[in-house]
Amino acid sequence: MPRFDYLKPVSNPSLPPIAGREAEILALVQQQQPVFLPTTNLHLEQLRSGFACALHMHQPTIPAGANGELISHLQYMVEHPGEGDNHNAEAFAHCYRRLADIIPQLIAEGANPRIMLDYSGNLLWGFQQMGRQDILDALQRLACDPALQLHVEWLGTFWSHAVAPSTPIPDLKLQILAWQHHIAAMFGDAALQRVKGFSPPEMHLPNHPDTLYEFIKALRECGYRWLLVQEHSVENPDGSALSQEQKLVPNQLVARSSSGEVASITALIKTQGSDTKLVGQMQPYYEALGRGPIPLGGMSVPALVSQIADGENGGVMMNEFPQAFIQAHQRIAADGGGAGTVAINGSEYLEMLEAAGVSAGDYPPIQAVQQHKLWQQLGDSPSAANVEVAIAELQARDSSFSMAGASWTNNLSWVEGYANVLEPMTSLSAAFHQHFDPLVAADPSVTQTQPYKQALLHLLLLETSCFRYWGQGVWTDYASEIHRRGVVSLGS
């Protein structure tokens, strides 16, 4: 297997590469030249439809090492095989690296595969902490081998799997930048520059006007061109649900703050639910087979079925996905490869549309779900205070109204019942910014220091969704310990 100069293995690192190059990173990612268009072997005019599949990979960081060290939950699984489904640790590890075998195999067979990958920063750091060079070498190949770059698109995400609606607004950009730092440190600046799509953890999209505005603004400032969103987390400006055809073309997500500021980003719509069987059994491909071109921007464009699933979690993804993925791409190759229905990644699809003359202004405008009700209630006098009054009035008379955002499931809340995590999280965030923001403003190199990185690490970790997803008990205890260490790191 070829090796590349970009990878910088770290032996049991005490801190991940999450800060210190902010100005350089922002300059790098703002370069807007096409990434996939110069090398794509697809031709838009030959396509009826396409499908874009993404795999989401994550394991949280927990204070559960032999002496309370911060370790990956994957490492904990390896060290405690008798608990729960921890016996699957090596099966998970295989899933994290197997695309580096599957994609080259398909290319060698004459197929034209595509896959999008979303790895949390926690997980990447965990591989480094564990010294799992087998996984790191595989990811290095997927990110850096020129022969695979057309076929594999990496998606950005929050470093520590935070959910955007309940993450303190000043930390949204810190989460985004931390992940970008980590990718650049592992795979090189050129690999980071190729990352133009963003996958929000839990598909959780804010719908509070100010949180959504700051989220989209941070994404744009960090160089992202598009965002993957769950279909029921958005609505049309009149409050109606997206039409079936609308879900199969790009939309333009518009965020308006309580003070009237506007930010927007292109959105690809993740259809249906969160069931990993959809990707594990390649349902997006089979759905795309029944789709045809859709009118957009004065022309007809190929319909795109977009879907994401955990890449390792559950029997279908562990056992059925590889063969289903291979069979789908072999069938496409047998049907002619570059015409009809094909696999295509998000940025490649959008760049091909732009080259054909379709612009973001041609995409249907959408907004976060429930915002139509809010804007109706506000009338012509938006302000931060009026927004909060309108939200309170709507909640009082409409039990279905919520400004907690929407995600892949409506059955779980990352807010209700978790004051013992959210209040310390908010407190630590406020203390972090009170302590460091003036110092960084006076001297940006402060972000290169050990005290800054140590405090930032604990802040990011405390915002990990897993400490609320799994309910009260050991997971909220983990959060309490991370909060305690974060307070100590600030010297308060």
N, C-alpha and C positions, 0 to 999 in steps of 0.2 A: 504494500500500500504506500503511495507517495506521501511524503511529509512536506509541510510548508513552513516557511519561516515565521508565519504570523503567530502561530500558537505559542503561548508562553506558559507552560505548565508551572504551577506553583505547588510546592510540597507542603501540604497541611497549612495553608495560609491562615493567619490570624484575622485578617481583614480582606474582604473582597475589593476589587477595583471599582468603586462606586462614585468616586469624586476626584477632583483635582485638575480636570482639563475642560472645564465648562465652556470657556470661550472658544477653544479649539474644536470641541465637539459640535457646538452650535454652528460654527463656520462650515464644518465639513458637511453636516446634514442638510444645510440650506441650499447646497448645489442641486439644481433642478434638472439636469440633463436626463434623458431617458435611460433606464437601467436595462430593460429587456428588449426594447424595440430594435436596437442595432443587431441583435443576434437571433431574434425569434424566427422559427421555421414554420410558423403558421401564417395564413393569409386570410384576412378578415372576410373578403368577398367569397371565400370558399366555405365559410362556416355557417351552419344552421343554428348550432347551440354549443354551449360549453359547460363544464362543471369545474368548480374550484373547491378543493378539499384542503382543510387545515387540520393539523394535529396539535393539540394543546398538551404540554408536558409541565408538570409541577410537583414538587415535594417541598413542604415548608421547612424552615429552619427552626429547631426547637432546642431549649436549654436542657438537654437530656443525655449529654455525654457521660462517661464514667465518673467524671468529677464535676458534672454540671456544665461542661463546655457546650457551646453552640454547635450543633451538628445537624446534618440533613436528616429528615425523617427516613430517607432511604437507608442511611447508615444505621439508624435505630432499628429498622426492620431487619437488616442483616444481623445485627447483634442480638435481637430478641425474636428469633424465628417462631417461637411457640405462642406468640400473642396474635390473636385475631387472624388476619390474612397476611401476616408478615412473611409467611413462607413464600409469598410471591415476589420477594425482593429481587431475586435474580431474573425472574420473568419480566419484571418491570425494567430492570437494567438492560435486558436484551431489547425491549421495545424502544428504549431511548437511543439505541445505536443501530437498529436493524435497517433503517432506510439507506444507510451508507452501503449496504449490500444489495438491497432490492432495486434501487434506482439504477446503479450501473448495470445490473443484470438485465433489466428491461431495455436499457439503451443498447447493450450488446446484442440483444435479440432483434433490434430494429424498431422497437417501440419508441414512443415519444412521451414519456411520463411527466407528470407535474405533481408537486406537493408543496404545501405551505406549512412552515414549522413555527410554533410558538413555544419557546422554552422560558420559564421564569428565571430571574436572576438567582433566586434561592437554589433552584435545581442545578444551575451551572456551577455555582459556588460549591454545592455539595459534592459534585463530581471531583472538583479540585481538592476539596478537603479529604475525600476518600482515596485520592490517588488513583482514580479509575481512568487510567490512561487509555484503556480500550474504548471507553465511551468518548473521551475527549478527542482521540484520534478520528473516530467516526464523525463526530460533529465538525471537526476541523475540515475533513474532506467535503462534507456537505456544504460548508460555508465558503471554502477557499479553492476547491478544485475547479479550474476553468471549464472542465468538461461537464460539470454538474450544475453550473450557475444558471443556465437557462431553465433547468428542470426543478430547481429548489428555490423557493422564495422564503426568506426568514421574515417573520412578522415581529414588530416591536410589541412590548407590553410593559406593565409596571414591574419594577425589579422584584418586589416582594409580594406579588399577587394581592395587592390591595383592591378593594372595590371602590370605584370612583365616587359614588354618591355619598358615602360616609367617610371619605378620606378628607382631612382638613385641606381646604383649598390651597394654601401655600405649599403643600407637600405633593400635589399632583405632578408638578414639573420636576420635583426632586426624584420621584419614583421613575418618571420617564427618562430623565438624564442618567440616573444610576444604571439603568439597564443598558443605555447606549454606551456608557463608560465600559461596562463589563464586556460587551460584544467587541468593542474596539480593542480592549486589552487582550482578549482571547484570540480573535481572528484577524485583527488589523483594521485600519481605518477604511480601507477600500470595501471590506465586507460590511461595515456599518453603513457606508454610503449607499449600499444597495437595498437597505431596509426602508421601505416607503409606506407600508401598510401597518396598521395597528390593531391588535387584538386585545380588547379590554377583558381583564379577568372576570369570570362568571358571566360574560356578556352583559355586564351591569352598566347601564347607561344612565347618567344623572338626568333628572327632568326638572330639578329646581333651576330657574333661569340663570342664576349667578354661578352655580356649580357647573352647569353644562357649558356656559360661556367660557369660564376659566379653563375647563377641560379641553375644549376645542381650541382655544387660544394657545394653550400650552402645546398641544399636538402640532399645530401649525408652526409655532416658534421652534419646535424641535424637528422640523423638516418632514413631518408626515403628510402624505398626500391623500390618504383614504383610511377609513375606519370600517371595521366589520361590526354590524349591529344586528341584534335579534329583531325579527319582524314585528313582534307585538310590543317592542319598546319604543316604537316611533309611530307617528300619525301624519296625515296630511294637514296643511294649515287650517282646513275647516273642521278638523277633528275626526275625519273619517279614516278607516283603516286603509292600508295600501292595497291597491288592486293586485290581482294575481300577476298580470304582466309587469306591473311596477316593481314587484319583488325581484324580477329577473333582469333588471337593468340598473345601472348606477342611479342613485338619488343624491341630492345635495342637502345634507343635514345643516340646518340653520339654527344658530343659538343666539338668542337676544337676551341681554342682561336686564336687570331691573332698572338700570339707568339708560337703556336704549342702545347700548353698544352691541355690535353684531359680529359674529365670527361664523365661518362655515367651513365644512370639509365634505368631500365626497364620501358616500356611504355605500358599501355593498351589503345586501340584505341576506342575513343568515335565515334560511327558511326552516319551518317546522320546529320541533322541540329539541331537547338536549340528548335524546337517546343515542348512545354510541353505536347502536345498530345501524343508524342511518349512514354513517361513514364506514363502520366496520364491514357492512355488507354492500358498500358502494351504491347506496340508494341515489346519491346525487347524479351519478352517471346514468342510471336507468331512468330517472326523472328527465334528465336532459335529452335523452333519446326521443322523448315525446314532445319536445319543444321546438319551436321554429323562430325565425327572425321576428323582432319587435320594432315598431316605428319609434325612432328617437332622433331628434335633431334634424329632421328633414330627410332621414334615410332609414333603412332597416338595418338593425344590428343583431348579432347573435344573442339569443337568450343565455343568461348565465345563472346556473344553480350553484349557490354558495353554501357551504356547510362546514362546521367545525365540531370536533369531538375530542375527548380525552384520548391521547395516543397510546395509553398503557393500561387504562383502568377498566376492568371487567373482562369476562371471558371472551366476548366477541372481539374486542380490540386485541387481546393477547393472542387469540388463537385463529380467528377467522379472517381478520383484516388482511394479513399479507397475501393469502391466496386470492381473496376477492379483488384486491388492488391489482395484483399481477394479471388476473384473468380479464379484468376490465380493460387494461391497457393492451393486452394481447388482442382482444377483440377489436379495439379501435384500430390497431395496426393492420389487422386482417381486413378491416372495412375501408382501408385506404389511408389511414393515418392522419393526414393534414386537412381533411375535408369532412363535412358532415358534422358529427358530434365529437368534440375533442376535450381533452383535459387542458385547462389553461389557468394560469395563476392570476391573482387579482391585479397586480401592477402591469403585467403583460397585457391583459385585456384592456385596461384603462388607457395604456399607452397606444395600443392599436386603434382604439376609438378616437383618441386625440389626433393621431396621425391621419385618420380618415376625415377629420374636420368636425367631429363632435366635441363640444366644449362643455365645461362644467355648467355653463348657463343653460344648456339644453336638458340638464338632468332635472327631474321633478323635485321641487323643494319639499322637504319634510321637516318635522320638528319632533322633539321628545314627546312621548305620550302624556296626555292630560294637560298639556300646555294650552290647548285651545280653550278649555274651560277657564283656565287662569287668565288668559288674555281677555276673554269675554267679561270676566268678573272685574278686571282692572279698568277696563274702558280706556280713556285717553289720558290717564294720569299715572303712568308707571313711575315708581320709585322704590327703593329698597324697603321703606316702611310700608308703603301701600301693598307691595307684593306679599309681605308677611301677613298683613291684615286680610288680604284676599284669600290667602291659603287657609288661614284660620276659619274664615267664614265658609269656605267651600267644604272643609273637613267637618264642620259642625252640621251641615245639612246633607252631606253626601258621603256615606261611609266607604264608598269605593274610591274616593279621591285620595291620592297620596303623592307626596313630593319626595318619596324615598327612592325614586328611580325604578327601573324595571330590568330584569335579568332573564337568564334562560329558564327560570322557574318562578312561578308566583307562590310556591308553597313554602318558601323559606324567606326569613328576614335576617339581614345582617345588622339590624338596628334594635328591633323589639326584644327586650329582655336581656340586653347586653350592656347595660349602663356600667357594669363593673369592668368592662373592657374599653368602651367608648369614652368614658369620662377620663380615665388615665391617658388614653391615646390623645385626646384633645389637649389635656394638660401638658403632656410631654412635648407635643408639637409647639404649643405656645412658648414653653420654656426654651426649647431649641432655638426658635426664631428670635426670641428676645435676647438670647445670649450671643448667637452667631451672626445674625443679619447685620448688625452694625459693624462687626469685625470684618465680615466679607466685603461690605460696601467700602470700607476704608482700605482693605488689602485683599484682593481676590485670591491670592495665594494661600489664604487661610484654609481653603478647601483641600489643600494638599497635606495638611497636617494630621497627625495621628489623633489628636483630641476631636477634631471635626469629624473625621471618618468614623471614629468609634461611636460618637453620639448619633451621627446620621444612621449608622447601621441599626442601632437599637430603635430609632424612630421608624425606619422603614419596616423593620421586622414586626413591630407592634401592630402595624397596619395590615398585616397578613390576614386574609379573610378566614383562613382555617381556624383561627382562634375563636371565631364565632360560628362558623359552619357546623362544627361538630358538637355544639351545645356546651352547657355548663359542666365543669369537672376538670379533668386533667388539662384540657386545651385552654380553658380560661386561666388555669393556674400557670401554664406556660406564659401566657400573656402578662400576668401579674409579675412574674419573675423578670421578663424582658423589660417591663416598665421600671421595675426597681433598679435594674442595671443601667437603664437609660438615664434615670435620675442621678445615679452615682456618676455616670460619665460626664454629666453637666456640672458636677461639683455642687449640686444643690440637694 
